[in-house]
């Protein structure tokens, strides 16, 4: 079953069963698009605009970096049997204030030679599903929306080489081999920063090598062009590290709790040198862009429905929404381990620029490795409380990705793949949005 939503129609959320179908993994066979290499000698890696009016189609996926060979210390120190895992997941579900009757456990993986289990990763399943999907749908490139390395990024040691190979390279080799110009454009997330600045730099250095198809240049925010679209990749962790962010706390009914407990950011995560210019760079680049489509991608959402990321979103909106509402067509993010579509009506920014602004679409695609639920009590509160916010579509406890086409309008398709790791794909919804960046 496929639901198609047109921009401006009634709010809708659906939770659909995903059909399980056996499928062969195959590389993308679509016609490649012309692209240019990232120019290292230009400010913040500005890539010249490509001279083409072809539609642009790409995949957006996030939070893919969970791999069994690199577990959390808690998994090693406190191994769990299947029954213990289920009990632990149910307890965590109820502690979050989620309805007990709605409980769904994430898929499990048994550790070889033991009776212990961990949460199953969707890394290879989603990579395979994207490859299969691109067999019959145009895929010019992909955006990797952050938390590329779990649980704590690289560490700057010689161990990073194998880790980056296992997580950033091997799962996506079929996908990137579809045509010579296919690239994975990387976004940095909070987990990519978690060990040290050296770990963050190691991932950037690895992506800069000629022997892979990942793009992630210094200083971690940059722009590139595909067709008549320009993409602006930002590092939202840098932005959050230099501002005040409250911890996420909810009351039992799902409403936001009043408190003054702050998130902590290590000194190495705070902007240095040219990193302090990120917001100025973004605003100027958006203003000066002559591209038909202007797409901004960062790791952290500006609205989300998991109930544990809303304070980061609140801190980012004053920094980003004024310029996005005026100049951008779409904002893409990960961070929440689900699939979501929202919009902000941008009306509170009209007085500043004296223009009647259209709603800004916000797409969250962070279901490429882990599965998390929609926090339904919090989401009900959020819809009731914030007049500028509109929910369009949500689905939790799935693996999946977004496929986006920029043509006469923006078409966003949310694609899921089943827990059997077959690589089968189901299009759950298509949302259509008009161009908004040329209205000024």
N, C-alpha and C positions, 0 to 999 in steps of 0.2 A: 504494500500500500504506500502511495506517495501523496503527500500533502503539498500543495503549492500555494504560497502566500504572496500576495501583491502588497507592495509598500503602502502603508496607511490603512490597511484593513484591520479588522477586529483582532485584538490580541489573542494568541493561541498557544497552547502548550499541549504536546502529545507525547505519550510514552508508548512506543510500538514494540511488538515482538519482532525480533530479527530472525528471518528464515535462514536455515542452515543449508548451504549448497556446496557441494564439492566443486573445486575449481583449480585449474592449473595456473601456476604463476607464470606470467609472461611479461616481457618488457614492453614499454610504451612504443607504439609504432606510428605515432602521429607525426605530421610534418613539423620539423623543427623551425624555431624562429631565430632570426638574427639577433645576436647580442654582442655586447662589447665587454672586454675584461675590465675589472675594477682598476681604476687609475690611481696608483699609489702616490703620484705626484700632485694630485689635486686636493684642495682643502676637504678634509673629512671624506675623502674617497668619492667625490662626485663623479658620476658616470655620465658621459654625454648622451643626450636624448637620441634614441634611435629614430630614423626617418621611415616610419611605417605606420599604416593605419589598420593593420590586421588586428582582429580580436586577440586578447591576451587571456590565457587560461593557465591556472596554476593550482597547486595543492598547498594547503596550510595545515600543519600538524604541530603539536607541541607536547613537551614533557615526555619525550620518548626515551630518555636515557637510563631506564631501569634495566639492569642486567644481573643475572644470577651470580656471576663471578665477582661482583662488587657489591656485596650486601651491606646493610646497616649493621653497626656493631650490635645493636639490640637483637638482631636476628641470630647472630652468632652466640651471644651470651645467654640468650633465653630462647632456645629452640622450642617449637611447638608441634605437638601432634595435630592431626586433623581436627579432632574434637576440641582441643585447646584453642586452636586457631578460630574455629567457629564461635566458641564462647567469648573469646577476646573481641572479635569483630562485632558480635551482638552487643556486648557491653559498651564498646566505643560508640556504636550507633545510638544507643539509648542515652549515653552520657551527653551526646551532642544535642539531645532534645528532639531527635527524629522519631516519628511514630513507630512504635515497636511492630505493629502489624505490617509495616512497609519494608521490613528488614530484608535486604538482599546481600549475601556475602559475595565478595569478589572471588574470581576463580582461583584455584589453588594449584601449586606445583610441588610435587614431592621431591625432596632432595635425594639425589642418587645414593643408594646404599643405606638409607635411613628410613625411619617412620615419621620424619619431621616434614612439615610443609611450610611454604612461604607463599605470599601472594604471587600469582602467575603474572608474568610480564607480557604486555602486548606488543613489545618492540618488533619482533620478527613478524608477528601476525599482521600488524598494521602496515609494516613495510611491504609485505607480500600483497596485502589488499590494495595498497596504493598502486603497486606495479600492475596488478590485474585490472584495476579500474582504468588505468591509463592505456590499456590495450584497446579500449573502445571509446575513450574520451581524450580530448586534447589536453596535454600536460606539458607546458613549456618549461616549467621549473617548479621548485617548491620552496616554501618558507618553513624553516624549523624554528618554532616560536619560543625557544628557551627551555631551561632545565634539560639541556642536551646531555648532561652527565649527572647521574645520580650515584650515591646520595649527596656527594659533596664536591663535585667538580674534579678537575685535575689537581695535582699537588706540586707540579713543577719538577717532579723527579723523573728518572728514567722509566719508571713504571707507566707513565702517561702514554708512551708510545703504543703499548699493547692495549691499553684501555681505550684510547681513541680509536684504534683499529676495530676493536670489538663492538663499540657502541656507535661511532660516527660513520664508519666506513662499511664494514661487512654487511650489515642488515640492508643497506640501500644500494648495493652494487647493481642489482638488476634494474632498479628504478633509474639510476643515473646513466645507465648504459643505453637508454632509449635513443638518444641522439647526442651529437658532440657538444651542443650548446646547453645541455641540461645542467643546471646547477642547483645546489641546496644552499640557499641564503640563510645564514644563521643569525639568531637573536640570542642575546645573553639573558639568562634568568638568575634567580636568587641562588639556586643550587650550583650554578656555574661559578659563582663568586665565593662559595662557602668556605673553602679551605684557606685561600690566600690570594693575594694579587698575582703571585707567581703562577698559581693554578689557572686563573683567568687568562693570563698572558700566554700560557702554554697552549690552551685551546685555540686562541687567536693565531699563534704561530703555526700550529698544525694546519689550520684551515688555509693559511697563506701559501702552503706548499703546492708545487705543480703536480704532485702525484695523487691528488684527490679532487673532487668536484664540489667541495664545500667552500663557501665564501663568507668570511667573517674578519674584515680588516680592522686594524687599530684605528681609532680608540674604542671600537665596539659599537659605534653608531655611524651610519653611512647611508648613502642613497644609491640607487641603481635604476636603470631604465630597461623596460621591455615593451616593445611596440610603442603605443601612444600612452603608456602609463609610466609614472615615476613612483618608486617605492622608497619610503623613508623608514629605516630601521633604527630604533632607539633603544637605549639601555635604561629601562625603568628602575632597575636596582640602584643605579647611580643617583637617580632623582630622589628615590625614597631615602637613601642613606644620608642625604643632607637636609632632610626635612623632618618634621615631627609626625610620627605615626603611632597611633594608639594600638594596643593589642585588641584582637577581635574577641569580644565577650557578648554572649547573648543571655537574656532572661529565659526562664523555662518556656515561655509562650513564643519564643522566637524573635522577640523584639530586641533592639540593641540596648545593652546595659550601659548606664552612665558610670564612668570610672576615669582614672587618670594614669593607668599603667601604660608605659611606653615600650614599644619595640626597641631592641638594641641592634645597632649596626657596628661591626668592627671597623677600626680606623682604616684598614686597607680597602674597605668597600666605598669609602667616601671619595668624591671627585678630586682629581689632582690635575694640574696643568690645563691642557685644552679640554679635558673632560668637563670642566666647569662651564664651558661655553655651549653645552649641548642644547639647552632650550633656545638660546639665541640662534644657534645654527639651524635648528629645526624650523623656527618661525621664519627666518630669512629664506631658507631653502624652499619652504612651501610658498611664500610670497612670490619668489622669483621663478618658480617652475612654470614652464609653458606646456607641460604635459596635459593631455585631456583628462586623465585620471590620476588622482593623487591618493596613494594608499599608505597609511602609517601602520607600522607593526612594532609592538613591544611585548614584553612577557606578561606584565601585570594588566588585568582587565580594568576598565573604568566603571563597569557595572558587572556584577556576577551574582550567582545564586547558591553557592555552596555554604554560605554562612560562616566562612572562616577567612575571607579575603576582603571584606567590605571596608575595613579601615584603611588598607593600602589604596583601594580605589578612591576613597574619600580624600586621601592626601594627594592623589595624582590629579584628580579632576580640576582643581583650580590652576594647576600648572599647565595642563595640556588642553583642556576643553575649549578655552577661548580661541586658540589658534586652529584646533581641529574643526571646530564648528564653523569657522570662517573659511578655511582653505582646503580641508580634506574631504574625501568622498567616503572613506571607510577606515575603521580602526580594527586591527586584528590583534588577538592576544591568546595566551595559553594560561598556565598557572592553575586554573581550576581543572581537575581531571574529569572533564565531561565535555559535552557539546552544548553551546548556548548561543542565542541570538537576542540582542537587545537593541534599543535605541534611546537616545537622549534627545529631547525636543529642542535643545539649544536656546530656548526662549530667554533664559536668564542672561544670555550674552548679547541679545539684540541691542540693548541700550548702549553698550560700549561701542559698537561699530555702526549703529544706525542702519543696519540691514536686516531684512526679514530672513532669518536663517531657517533652513529646512532641518528636520531631524537627522542626527548622525547615527548610522548603523554601527553597532559594536558586535563583532563576532568573536566568540571564545572557542578555541579548538585545542584542548589540552588532554585528549583522551588517547594518546598514542602509546601508553604503557600501563597506566594504572586506571582503575575505575573508582569513581566516587559518586555519592548520591547528590541529588538536588535537595537542599534543605527547605522542605516545603513550608514549615512554619515561618522561617525567616523570609522566604520569598513572598509569602502572603503579606507579611509586615512591610516589606520593601515596596511592593506594588501599591499598598494603601498609603504609605507615608510620603513618598517622593513623587510629586506631581510631574516632574520633568522626565521621569523614567517610564519606559514601556517594555514589558516582556513580549517577545515575539515567539520564541520557541526554545524549549529546553529538553535535554535528555541526559540522565545520569546512569551510572553503572553499565557503561558500554565502552568498547574500544572503537575509535573512529577518527575521522579527519574531515576537513572541509575542502570542497573543490569550488573554485571561484572563476567565473568568466567575466571579463570586461569587454563588452561590445557596445550595443546601443544603450544598454543599462548594465547594472551589476547583478549577476545571478550567483547566488550562494547555495550550494548543495551540501547538505550534511549527510555524510556517508558513514555507516557502521559496518563492522565485521564481527562475526560470531566468536564465541569463546573456544570453539573447537580448533581454531588456528588454521582453518582451511583456506583463508584468503578470500572467501566469498564476500561480496559487497552488497549492501542494500541502501538505496537512496531513501532516506527518511523524510526529507523535506527539501523544497526549493523555495528560496526567498528572493524577491526581485526588488531592487532599489534603483531610483533614478540617479543621474549625475547631479551633484550639488556643488562641486568646487568651482564651476565656471559661472555661478550665478552672480558673483560680484564683478 
